[in-house]
Amino acid sequence: MSENRRVVVTGIGAVSPLGNSAQALWENLKAGKCGIAPITRFDTEKFKAKLAAEVKDFEPGDYLEVNEILRTDRYAQFAVAAADQAAADSGIEGSMEPERLAVSFGTGIGGIETFEREHTKLLERGPRRVSSLFIPMMIANMAAGLIAIRHNCRGSAMPAVTACASGSNAIGEAMRLIRHGYADGVIAGGTEAAVTPSAVAGFTNMQALSVSDDPESASLPFDRRRAGFIIGEGAAALVLEEYEHARKRGARIYGEVCGYGSNCDAYHITAPHPEARGGAMAMTEAMEEAGYSEKDVVYINAHGTGTPLNDRVETMAIKRALGEDKARQSYISSTKSMTGHMLGAAGAVEALACLLALKEGIIPPTIHLYEQDEECDLYYVPNQAVQADITLALSNSLGFGGHNACLAFRKV
């Protein structure tokens, strides 16, 4: 297999709390819009956490037939929609042998809505009432499988299941598939639909979620008032393609995926390493692969969940990877302040934000940042987007289980 082929992005798609297309998402990120509101998916009367960043006005019928809707979990419907958009945007179908087109699509949890519904049937009505489609609707690989079926992707079709790093790992592994010659194109991304009673209860009881009832003071990355993340949902998809293949067919190129770092803290099931060991290493690896130099103008889309521990440790990781001076010169923001934490979809949405920030020279803000934490002492682009001619964009994802991933992007 050939080595070190260049990898570019030729198609994008999204279903998100800020709009159900990549362009709508991006316009609202630049405008600093908040996608957080009271939960509508279930009755929250008995719940401490009552807010979420839900997808709004999504019509699965725009992408799926009625019988397909009945056989797919919401997380898979989001994935299919985002992938359909990205594939159409890129025009990649039919441009290569199906065996050279792959899928790499992440999810943190998979079909938890289906699991809850069918388990309730089991308890209330007995085993014969459980759907025959329970397993294929629930399992975490089904989004990747459905995308492959729809777009005739006969290369590998793999999920990445690394909690909050799933979307980033899916894109990074897709880059490697192309770089090392195993595929010429990959539909990559992440999806999640976990605004459900059991997920919200579980995250709340481990004290991970904000229990604020004010959408404007709930998701507060790098702010001293932060007290947990807001759960979000949705999907984002990128079509990755070998550069020469894309150039020869005249494809529009959004940017280049030029670096990827991935590792594990090997420390704790939920807490990051206290010295930011893994996060810093992932950033360093991605920067080295991307050919980082001191002349680069850097934007970092931070993992930035708004939990007390994450934001402090991630700030430390950025300083360790870039050095104190360069860290202070860099642009950093957490788009989770607007989208909430989309779990397995977060890395994919944030990769999309990095690509468009590079392309347009606009850095989306960290909204609600009015009382910056003294231990989070870098420039997090507070409250309003800024213009900057950045040359390198990094996207950080730090997941439960100690999973760390960093993606690097450049203009082409």
C-alpha positions as CSV (number, residue, x, y, z in Angstrom):
1,M,0.0,0.0,0.0
2,S,1.2,3.5,-0.8
3,E,2.1,5.9,2.0
4,N,1.3,9.5,2.9
5,R,-1.3,10.4,0.3
6,R,-2.9,13.7,0.9
7,V,-6.5,13.7,2.3
8,V,-9.0,16.5,1.6
9,V,-12.6,17.1,2.5
10,T,-15.0,17.4,-0.5
11,G,-18.4,17.2,1.1
12,I,-20.1,18.2,4.4
13,G,-23.5,17.7,6.0
14,A,-25.0,18.2,9.4
15,V,-28.1,17.7,11.6
16,S,-27.7,19.8,14.7
17,P,-29.3,21.9,17.5
18,L,-28.3,24.9,15.4
19,G,-29.8,23.8,12.0
20,N,-30.2,20.8,9.8
21,S,-27.6,21.5,7.2
22,A,-23.9,22.3,7.4
23,Q,-24.5,25.9,6.3
24,A,-27.2,26.6,8.8
25,L,-25.1,25.2,11.6
26,W,-22.1,27.3,10.5
27,E,-24.1,30.6,10.2
28,N,-25.5,30.1,13.7
29,L,-22.1,29.3,15.1
30,K,-20.7,32.5,13.7
31,A,-23.6,34.4,15.0
32,G,-23.2,33.0,18.5
33,K,-26.6,31.5,18.7
34,C,-27.5,29.2,21.6
35,G,-29.2,25.9,20.7
36,I,-30.0,25.0,24.3
37,A,-33.7,24.9,25.5
38,P,-35.9,22.9,27.8
39,I,-36.1,19.2,27.0
40,T,-39.1,18.2,24.9
41,R,-38.3,14.6,24.2
42,F,-39.7,13.4,27.6
43,D,-41.3,14.7,30.8
44,T,-38.5,16.2,33.0
45,E,-40.7,16.8,36.1
46,K,-38.7,14.3,38.2
47,F,-35.3,15.2,36.7
48,K,-32.8,17.7,38.1
49,A,-31.4,18.4,34.6
50,K,-34.1,19.9,32.4
51,L,-32.2,21.4,29.5
52,A,-30.7,19.9,26.3
53,A,-29.5,21.0,22.9
54,E,-32.1,19.1,20.9
55,V,-32.3,18.8,17.1
56,K,-35.3,20.9,16.0
57,D,-37.7,20.4,13.0
58,F,-36.0,17.3,11.8
59,E,-38.1,15.3,9.3
60,P,-36.7,11.8,8.8
61,G,-39.1,11.4,5.9
62,D,-36.9,13.9,3.9
63,Y,-34.3,11.1,3.8
64,L,-36.0,7.8,4.6
65,E,-39.1,5.9,3.4
66,V,-41.8,5.2,6.1
67,N,-40.8,1.6,6.5
68,E,-37.1,2.6,6.9
69,I,-38.0,5.1,9.6
70,L,-39.8,2.4,11.5
71,R,-36.7,0.2,11.4
72,T,-34.1,2.8,12.4
73,D,-33.2,4.5,15.7
74,R,-33.1,8.3,15.8
75,Y,-29.3,8.2,16.0
76,A,-29.1,6.3,12.7
77,Q,-31.6,8.7,11.1
78,F,-29.4,11.6,12.0
79,A,-26.4,9.8,10.5
80,V,-28.2,8.9,7.3
81,A,-29.3,12.5,6.8
82,A,-25.9,14.1,7.4
83,A,-24.2,11.5,5.2
84,D,-26.7,12.0,2.4
85,Q,-26.1,15.7,2.5
86,A,-22.3,15.2,2.5
87,A,-22.4,12.7,-0.3
88,A,-24.6,14.9,-2.5
89,D,-22.4,18.0,-1.7
90,S,-19.2,16.1,-2.8
91,G,-20.6,14.2,-5.8
92,I,-18.3,11.4,-4.9
93,E,-20.7,8.5,-5.8
94,G,-19.8,6.9,-9.1
95,S,-16.4,8.6,-9.2
96,M,-14.6,5.5,-7.9
97,E,-14.9,1.8,-7.6
98,P,-17.3,0.9,-4.7
99,E,-14.6,-1.2,-3.2
100,R,-12.5,1.9,-2.8
101,L,-15.2,3.8,-1.0
102,A,-15.4,3.2,2.8
103,V,-17.4,4.4,5.8
104,S,-16.1,5.4,9.2
105,F,-18.8,6.7,11.5
106,G,-18.7,7.1,15.2
107,T,-21.3,7.1,18.0
108,G,-20.8,7.1,21.8
109,I,-23.9,5.2,22.8
110,G,-25.9,4.1,19.7
111,G,-29.6,3.3,19.8
112,I,-30.4,4.1,23.4
113,E,-33.9,5.3,22.6
114,T,-34.7,1.9,21.1
115,F,-33.1,0.2,24.0
116,E,-35.3,2.1,26.5
117,R,-38.5,1.5,24.6
118,E,-37.9,-2.2,24.0
119,H,-36.8,-2.8,27.6
120,T,-39.9,-1.2,28.8
121,K,-41.9,-3.6,26.6
122,L,-40.0,-6.5,28.1
123,L,-40.8,-5.5,31.7
124,E,-44.4,-4.5,31.1
125,R,-45.6,-6.9,28.4
126,G,-43.2,-9.8,28.3
127,P,-40.5,-11.1,25.9
128,R,-42.8,-11.8,23.0
129,R,-43.6,-8.1,22.6
130,V,-39.9,-7.1,22.1
131,S,-39.4,-6.0,18.5
132,S,-37.6,-8.4,16.1
133,L,-35.7,-5.3,15.0
134,F,-34.5,-4.4,18.5
135,I,-30.9,-5.5,18.0
136,P,-30.2,-4.0,14.6
137,M,-31.9,-0.8,15.6
138,M,-29.8,-0.5,18.8
139,I,-26.3,-1.6,17.9
140,A,-23.6,1.1,17.5
141,N,-22.4,-0.1,14.0
142,M,-25.7,0.3,12.3
143,A,-25.3,4.0,11.3
144,A,-22.1,3.0,9.4
145,G,-23.8,0.0,7.9
146,L,-26.8,2.0,6.7
147,I,-24.6,4.6,5.2
148,A,-22.6,2.0,3.3
149,I,-25.8,0.4,2.0
150,R,-27.3,3.7,0.8
151,H,-24.1,4.8,-1.0
152,N,-22.7,1.5,-2.1
153,C,-19.6,1.8,0.0
154,R,-18.0,-1.7,-0.3
155,G,-14.8,-0.8,1.5
156,S,-14.6,-1.2,5.2
157,A,-17.6,0.2,7.1
158,M,-16.6,0.7,10.7
159,P,-17.9,2.6,13.8
160,A,-15.6,4.4,16.2
161,V,-17.0,4.0,19.7
162,T,-14.8,6.0,22.0
163,A,-17.3,8.1,24.0
164,C,-16.9,11.8,23.4
165,A,-14.0,11.2,21.0
166,S,-16.0,8.9,18.6
167,G,-16.5,11.5,15.9
168,S,-12.9,12.6,15.9
169,N,-11.5,9.1,15.9
170,A,-13.8,8.1,13.0
171,I,-12.5,11.0,10.9
172,G,-8.9,10.4,12.0
173,E,-9.1,6.7,11.1
174,A,-10.7,7.6,7.8
175,M,-7.8,9.8,7.0
176,R,-5.4,6.9,7.7
177,L,-7.4,4.6,5.4
178,I,-6.9,7.0,2.5
179,R,-3.4,8.1,3.5
180,H,-2.1,4.5,3.5
181,G,-3.9,3.4,0.4
182,Y,-6.7,1.3,1.8
183,A,-9.4,3.6,0.3
184,D,-9.8,6.5,-2.0
185,G,-12.8,8.0,-0.3
186,V,-14.5,7.7,3.1
187,I,-17.8,9.0,4.4
188,A,-16.8,9.9,8.0
189,G,-18.4,11.5,11.0
190,G,-20.3,11.0,14.1
191,T,-23.9,10.8,15.4
192,E,-25.8,10.7,18.7
193,A,-29.4,10.8,19.9
194,A,-29.1,10.3,23.7
195,V,-31.6,12.9,25.0
196,T,-33.5,10.1,26.8
197,P,-34.6,9.5,30.3
198,S,-31.9,6.9,31.2
199,A,-29.0,8.8,29.6
200,V,-30.0,12.1,31.2
201,A,-30.5,10.4,34.6
202,G,-27.2,8.6,34.4
203,F,-25.2,11.7,33.4
204,T,-26.9,13.7,36.1
205,N,-26.3,11.2,38.8
206,M,-22.6,11.2,38.0
207,Q,-22.7,15.0,38.4
208,A,-21.6,15.5,34.8
209,L,-24.6,17.6,33.7
210,S,-25.5,21.2,34.5
211,V,-28.8,21.4,36.4
212,S,-29.3,25.1,35.5
213,D,-32.8,25.9,34.3
214,D,-31.5,29.0,32.3
215,P,-30.3,28.2,28.7
216,E,-28.1,31.3,28.8
217,S,-26.2,30.2,31.9
218,A,-26.0,26.5,31.5
219,S,-23.2,25.5,29.1
220,L,-20.3,27.7,30.3
221,P,-16.9,26.5,29.0
222,F,-13.9,28.1,30.7
223,D,-16.2,30.3,32.9
224,R,-15.8,30.1,36.7
225,R,-19.6,29.5,37.0
226,R,-19.4,26.3,35.0
227,A,-21.0,23.2,36.6
228,G,-21.4,20.5,34.0
229,F,-22.3,20.1,30.4
230,I,-25.6,20.2,28.5
231,I,-26.4,17.1,26.5
232,G,-26.8,17.6,22.8
233,E,-27.8,15.5,19.8
234,G,-27.3,15.4,16.1
235,A,-24.8,14.3,13.5
236,A,-22.2,15.6,11.1
237,A,-20.6,13.9,8.1
238,L,-17.5,14.7,6.0
239,V,-16.5,13.1,2.7
240,L,-12.8,12.5,2.8
241,E,-11.0,11.9,-0.5
242,E,-7.5,11.4,-1.8
243,Y,-6.3,14.8,-3.0
244,E,-5.3,13.8,-6.6
245,H,-8.6,12.0,-7.1
246,A,-10.5,15.0,-5.9
247,R,-8.5,17.4,-8.0
248,K,-8.8,15.4,-11.2
249,R,-12.6,15.2,-11.0
250,G,-12.8,19.0,-10.2
251,A,-14.3,18.5,-6.8
252,R,-14.8,21.5,-4.4
253,I,-12.2,21.2,-1.6
254,Y,-13.1,22.5,1.9
255,G,-9.7,21.8,3.3
256,E,-7.1,19.2,4.1
257,V,-7.1,16.7,7.0
258,C,-3.4,16.9,7.6
259,G,-2.8,15.5,11.1
260,Y,-4.2,13.1,13.7
261,G,-3.2,12.1,17.2
262,S,-5.0,9.4,19.2
263,N,-4.1,7.8,22.5
264,C,-5.5,6.8,25.9
265,D,-4.7,8.3,29.3
266,A,-4.8,4.8,30.8
267,Y,-5.7,6.5,34.0
268,H,-9.4,6.7,35.0
269,I,-12.8,5.8,33.5
270,T,-14.1,9.4,33.5
271,A,-11.5,11.8,34.7
272,P,-8.6,13.1,32.5
273,H,-5.1,12.6,33.6
274,P,-4.3,15.4,36.1
275,E,-1.2,16.5,34.2
276,A,-3.1,16.4,30.8
277,R,-0.7,13.7,29.6
278,G,-2.8,12.2,26.9
279,G,-4.5,15.3,25.7
280,A,-1.2,17.1,25.2
281,M,0.3,14.1,23.4
282,A,-2.6,13.8,21.0
283,M,-2.2,17.5,20.1
284,T,1.5,17.2,19.7
285,E,1.2,14.2,17.4
286,A,-1.4,15.9,15.2
287,M,0.7,19.1,15.0
288,E,3.8,17.2,14.0
289,E,2.0,15.3,11.3
290,A,0.5,18.6,10.0
291,G,4.0,20.2,9.8
292,Y,3.4,22.7,12.5
293,S,5.8,25.6,12.8
294,E,6.0,28.7,15.1
295,K,4.8,30.8,12.1
296,D,1.4,29.1,12.1
297,V,-1.6,31.1,13.2
298,V,-3.5,28.5,15.2
299,Y,-7.2,28.0,16.0
300,I,-8.1,25.3,18.5
301,N,-11.7,24.1,18.7
302,A,-11.5,22.9,22.3
303,H,-13.3,19.9,23.8
304,G,-14.5,22.6,26.2
305,T,-17.4,20.8,27.9
306,G,-18.0,23.2,30.7
307,T,-17.2,20.7,33.5
308,P,-14.8,22.1,36.2
309,L,-12.1,19.4,35.6
310,N,-12.1,19.2,31.8
311,D,-11.7,22.8,31.0
312,R,-8.8,23.3,33.5
313,V,-7.0,20.2,32.3
314,E,-7.5,21.0,28.6
315,T,-6.0,24.4,29.2
316,M,-3.0,22.7,30.6
317,A,-2.8,20.3,27.6
318,I,-2.9,23.2,25.2
319,K,0.0,24.9,27.0
320,R,2.0,21.7,27.1
321,A,1.5,21.0,23.4
322,L,2.1,24.6,22.1
323,G,4.3,26.1,24.8
324,E,3.0,28.8,27.1
325,D,3.8,31.7,24.7
326,K,2.2,30.2,21.6
327,A,-0.8,29.0,23.6
328,R,-1.4,32.6,24.6
329,Q,-1.2,33.8,21.0
330,S,-3.7,31.1,19.7
331,Y,-7.4,31.4,19.1
332,I,-9.4,28.9,21.2
333,S,-13.1,28.5,21.4
334,S,-15.7,25.9,22.6
335,T,-18.6,25.6,20.2
336,K,-20.2,23.4,22.8
337,S,-21.3,26.6,24.5
338,M,-23.8,26.8,21.6
339,T,-24.4,23.1,20.6
340,G,-24.2,21.5,24.0
341,H,-22.2,18.3,24.1
342,M,-23.2,16.1,21.2
343,L,-21.2,13.2,22.6
344,G,-20.3,10.9,19.7
345,A,-21.2,13.6,17.2
346,A,-19.2,16.3,18.9
347,G,-15.9,15.7,17.2
348,A,-17.5,15.6,13.7
349,V,-19.4,18.9,14.2
350,E,-16.3,20.5,15.6
351,A,-14.2,19.2,12.6
352,L,-16.7,20.9,10.3
353,A,-16.4,24.1,12.3
354,C,-12.6,24.0,12.0
355,L,-12.8,23.5,8.2
356,L,-15.1,26.4,7.7
357,A,-13.2,28.7,10.1
358,L,-10.1,28.1,8.0
359,K,-12.0,28.6,4.8
360,E,-13.7,31.9,5.8
361,G,-11.2,33.3,8.3
362,I,-13.8,33.6,11.0
363,I,-13.4,32.1,14.5
364,P,-16.7,31.1,16.2
365,P,-17.0,32.3,19.7
366,T,-17.4,30.8,23.2
367,I,-20.7,32.3,24.2
368,H,-21.7,33.0,27.8
369,L,-18.1,33.5,28.8
370,Y,-18.4,36.5,31.2
371,E,-16.5,35.4,34.2
372,Q,-13.4,33.6,32.9
373,D,-11.8,31.1,35.3
374,E,-8.3,32.2,36.6
375,E,-7.0,28.7,35.8
376,C,-8.4,28.9,32.3
377,D,-6.3,31.8,31.3
378,L,-6.0,31.7,27.5
379,Y,-7.9,33.5,24.8
380,Y,-11.2,31.7,24.3
381,V,-12.8,34.2,21.8
382,P,-15.5,35.3,24.3
383,N,-19.1,35.9,23.1
384,Q,-18.5,37.2,19.6
385,A,-16.8,35.7,16.5
386,V,-13.5,37.3,15.4
387,Q,-11.8,37.5,12.0
388,A,-8.4,35.8,11.8
389,D,-6.3,34.5,8.9
390,I,-5.5,31.2,10.6
391,T,-3.3,28.6,8.9
392,L,-3.8,25.6,11.1
393,A,-6.9,24.4,12.9
394,L,-6.9,21.8,15.6
395,S,-10.0,20.0,17.0
396,N,-9.7,18.3,20.5
397,S,-11.9,15.5,21.7
398,L,-11.4,13.9,25.2
399,G,-13.7,11.0,26.0
400,F,-14.6,8.8,29.0
401,G,-12.3,5.9,29.2
402,G,-9.3,8.2,28.7
403,H,-9.7,8.4,25.0
404,N,-7.9,11.5,23.5
405,A,-8.1,12.5,19.8
406,C,-6.9,15.6,18.0
407,L,-7.5,16.4,14.3
408,A,-5.5,19.0,12.3
409,F,-6.7,20.8,9.3
410,R,-5.2,23.2,6.7
411,K,-6.3,25.2,3.7
412,V,-5.6,23.7,0.3
